[in-house]
Amino acid sequence: MSNVTTIKGSLFSAPHGSIIIHACNTKGVWGSGIAKAFAKLFPRQRDIYSAVCQANGSKLLGTCLLIPAGKYTIGCLFTSKSFGQYVDSPDRILKATKTAIDDLIAQNVDKKPMHMCKINSGLFRVPWKDTKAILKESGESFTVYDY
């Protein structure tokens, strides 16, 4: 049995108590893709994320920020320094994803269920199979939403 389970539906329908995870830039911008939906649903958490980015910048690359958000915890995986035309290369994103996933797992001391979209595969333009391989290698269980 795979430790990465893919289901149809919205990430925002994950069970209460879960960590809902997405890939982020280190610039403090949740302006497009699923990050824009996070910004709309969780404006206070967006402000926390932005403040952390302003204080730490590119030093965040390859780390995870967990932000309490009521019934969820938001998991921000810093997998690219920037966004848009300045997004990091797929190889750099995958390297950062590996260490960010390791950081997420280390911080998840309560062993909360981890739910995510197909991180990196949208605006960061990384083939999903490459990111999925990193998740499988981690040995931890992830539920991935495909809608």
C-alpha positions, -999 to 999 in steps of 0.1 A, spaced: 0 0 0 13 34 -10 18 61 17 5 87 -8 -32 84 -14 -49 105 -41 -85 114 -38 -109 137 -58 -121 168 -40 -110 201 -24 -81 203 0 -103 226 21 -126 196 28 -98 178 47 -108 165 81 -106 189 110 -73 185 129 -53 180 97 -24 199 84 -33 213 50 -2 218 30 8 239 0 41 250 -17 51 286 -12 76 312 -22 98 330 2 86 365 -9 55 365 13 30 364 -16 0 342 -18 -13 357 -50 -21 330 -75 -32 294 -77 -42 276 -46 -22 301 -25 -47 327 -35 -75 305 -21 -55 301 11 -52 339 13 -89 344 9 -99 317 34 -71 325 60 -63 362 58 -47 363 93 -25 333 85 -15 350 52 -3 380 73 17 357 96 33 340 65 41 374 50 57 387 82 78 355 85 89 360 49 98 397 54 119 388 84 137 358 69 135 359 31 153 333 11 167 317 43 133 299 45 139 279 13 137 242 21 118 247 54 82 244 66 62 270 85 32 256 104 5 282 112 -25 274 134 -58 282 116 -87 271 137 -98 236 127 -66 232 106 -29 238 107 -15 254 75 17 238 63 37 262 41 65 244 23 90 269 11 100 253 -22 109 283 -44 125 316 -36 102 335 -60 72 331 -83 61 339 -118 89 343 -143 114 342 -115 103 308 -101 132 285 -93 142 256 -116 124 223 -111 157 207 -98 161 235 -71 124 232 -62 127 194 -58 158 198 -36 139 224 -14 109 201 -13 129 172 1 142 193 30 109 211 35 91 177 38 117 165 63 111 197 83 73 193 82 76 157 95 100 168 123 76 195 134 45 173 132 51 159 167 14 153 173 13 132 141 -16 151 126 -29 138 93 -12 155 64 -33 166 34 -21 185 4 -28 195 -32 -4 183 -59 23 207 -47 47 222 -71 28 209 -101 9 240 -109 25 274 -111 59 260 -101 58 237 -132 74 206 -116 61 173 -129 39 158 -101 56 124 -104 88 139 -92 73 155 -62 53 124 -54 85 104 -54 98 126 -26 66 120 -6 69 83 -11 105 83 0 96 101 32 77 70 44 50 93 59 13 92 49 -1 119 28 -35 124 13 -34 143 -20 -64 162 -34 -69 162 -72 -98 182 -84 
